[in-house]
Every structure is written in C-alpha cells, then in structure tokens.
Amino acid sequence: MASKSRYNAAGDEAWILNNKLDIKDEKDLGDTETLLLQRTNDHFMDALRESKLRIDLALLFEIHQYFLGTLYTWAGKLRTVDISKNGTLFCSSNYLTQVMKEFEKLFQENIPIETDSKSVVAKKIALVHCELNAIHPFREGNGRTIRLFLDLMVCTIGYQPIDWSVAPHKEYLSACVKGMEQNYKPMQKIVFVGLKK
C-alpha cells in the first residue's frame, strides 16, 4: 500500500501523488525526485555561469517546472488545493494569485545586491525564504525549489550556494515555523552562517 504524502491536502486522500511515471512506492518516488533535483541544480547553475538567468519570480516557476515537470502535470503552476503540514495551514489556494502579486513587490525590494553587507544579504534572503514558505505556492517541492532559487540569487552577487546544512533539520524547520509568524531572525541566523564568498 502506498504511504501518505508529505502534506495533508483538501480534496484528496493525501496518498502518494499521482505522477506521470506511475511510481507507487514512496522511496522510489523520493529517489526519483532527488535525481531530478540534482539535474535541476546542475542545469540552473550552468545557466548562471553562462549569464542566462534573470532573477525574478518567473525563475521560481521555471525552476519548479524543470525540477518536477517529468513527474507532475501541475509542475510550475500555482497549486489548486489547500495544504497543511504538521498542523500548519499554508496560504489558501483561493488567494494564491493575489498573494503572489503582493509578494512580488516585497521580493523586488529584497533582492540582494553586491554592495549589501553579509548581514543585509542574510536578512533579505531570510525574509524572502520565510514569506515564500508561508505562501507555499506549489503542490509539492516548495522547500527544494525555494532553496535553489535563493542559492541562485546569492550566487549572482559573488557568494557560493548557501550551505543549508549548517543547521540541524529540526532547527531549520523551527526557523520556518517562526518565519510563518514573521519572526525572520532564526532563518536569518541560518542563512548568515551558511553564506560564504
């Protein structure tokens, strides 16, 4: 029998997500997603080196489509179901289009630039991370897509990809939860430590 999905979703039984490859086993699906994520990382890092990337919200959707398009018909599109995780309810799917329009202004104001200090970069990245996480625009793959998106942002101003492993997974999840309450400092601390030139 298939295992439960990572999320509880309104309107479905939250079993393994239907996918184009008809994968029914949770481990097989996870392994496939891991391979697709590595391919996606390589693709976008290559594009960055060739100066073929523009850092805007369209890139977030492009990353998600490239990452999960092999598996899911909804890849690269705003989700149409409400989802929650461990009791946390993310933005209602009814408001996603409007919320993303509102977020775009906040995003534009917080794109790091080369003259920003490391602490300012960490503050901006933490805010963007936490707000995108609270919105959770996609049905699946939000965290992985968001982290790669932010890695690309900092790489454009001379940093290496953020070392997200500087914090234990539990601490990272706690920072995500606090970010839902607009307390960005725990995520800012993780980003600051993970930023290297």
N, C-alpha and C positions, 0 to 999 in steps of 0.2 A: 504494500500500500504506500502511496506517495506521502511524504512528510509535509507538514504545514509550511507555508511560505513565511518569509521574514516579517511580513506585515499582516495585520487584520484589515480586510477591505470590505467596505459596504458593498452589498450586491453580489458577492461571491463567497465561496466556502473557504477561501484562502488556502487551497491546496496548491501543489506545485503549479506554477504559472504555465498556461498553455503556451507552447513555443513551436516555432516553425520546424525545428528538428525533431519534434515529438519525443523529447527527452523526458522520462518519467521518474528517474532516480535523482534525488536531491544532490548527492555527491557528484554524479556525472554532470548535472546542470551547473553546480558550483565550479567544477574543474573547467568546464567549457567557458564560463564567464571569466575565469581567471586568465585563460589563454587569450580570450578576446580583449580583455583589459590590457594585457601586455602588448598586443598588436596595436591597440589604440594609442597607448603611451608612445610606442616607437613611431607611429605614423605622425602624431602631432608634434613630437619633439623634432623629428626630421623637418617638418613643415616650418617650425620655428627657426631652426638653423638656416633654412633657405629663405627666411623673411617672407613667408607666405601666410602669416597669420595676422588677423586683426582681432585685438582683444575687445570684444563686445559680447552682448548677451546671445547673439546669434551663434557664437562659437560654442557656448554651453550646449545648445541644442544639437549642433553639428557633432560635438564630442559624443553625446549620448546616442545619436543615430549611428555613428560609426562603431561605437562600442557594442551596442545591443541590437542593431538592425538585423544581424544574422539570425537572431533568436526570436525577436518580438515585433509584431506588426505596429505596435504603438511606440517604438523607439524614436526618440527625437521629437515627441509630441507631448503636450501637457496631458497629465493624467485625467481620466474621466470618472474615476472612482475616489471616494473618500478613504483615506488610510490612516491607521494608527499603529504605534509600536510601543509596547510596554506601557500602555496606558496614556501615551502622548498622542493627541489627535493633531494631525498636520492640517494646513490650510484646506478648507472645503474646496472640492473640485469646482463648485459653482462660482467661486470667486477668483480662481487661478488667473484667468486672463487679466482681470482688473488689477490684482495684486502684483503680477509681474510687470505691468505697465508702471505702477507706482514704484516698484523696486528698481526699475531701470534708472530713475533719477538718482536714487541713493547709490546705486552701483557706479554711475558716471562720476559722482563726487568722491568716490573712494577707490578709484583705480590708482595704484601706487605709481609714482614717478621716480626717476633716477635720483633726484635731489632730496627725496624723503629720507629721513634717518631710519635706521633699522627698526626703532620702536614705533615710528609712524607707519611704516610698512606693515608691521605686525598688527597694529591697531586696525588699519584699513582691511587687511585680509581677514582678521577675526570677525569684523562686522559683516563683511560680505558672506563669509562662511556661515555664520550663525543665522543670518536672515534667509539665505538660500535654503539652509537646512530646515528652518521653521516653515518655509513655503513648501518644500519637498515637491518640486514641480513634476517629477516623473513617477510612474507606477513602481519602478524598481531601479536600482543603480544610482540613486541620488548621491550618496556619500562618495562613491568612487569617481563619479563624474565631476562633482564639485571639487574634490581634492586635485584632480588632474587640471581642471580649469584654473584653479588658484596657483598650481605649480607653474603653469604656462605664464600666468600674469607676472609672477616674480622673476621668472627666467628672462622676461623681456627687459628687466631693469638690472640685470647683472648678477642675480642670485642663482644658486642651484635649486633644483626642485626641493620643496620643503620636506624635511625629514619628520614625517608624522609619527614615526616610531619612538620619538624622544619621550613620549608619554605612554604609560601603560594604557591598554584599550579601555579599561574601566574609567581612567581619568579623562580620556578623550570623550567618552560617552557622557560623563558628568559635565564636561565643558559644553557639549552640545545641548544638554538639558538646561543648563544655566543660560545659554545663549537664547533659548526659547523665551526666557524672561527678560531679554535684553541686557543680561549681565555678560558682557563680552570679555571680561578680564581673564577668566580661566583659559579661554581659547587663545586670547592674545599672548598669554604666557607660553602656551604650547608652540604657537607659531614663531614667537621670538626665539625660543631655544632651537627650533628646527630650521631657522633661516641661516644659511651660510653663503658667503660670496664664492 
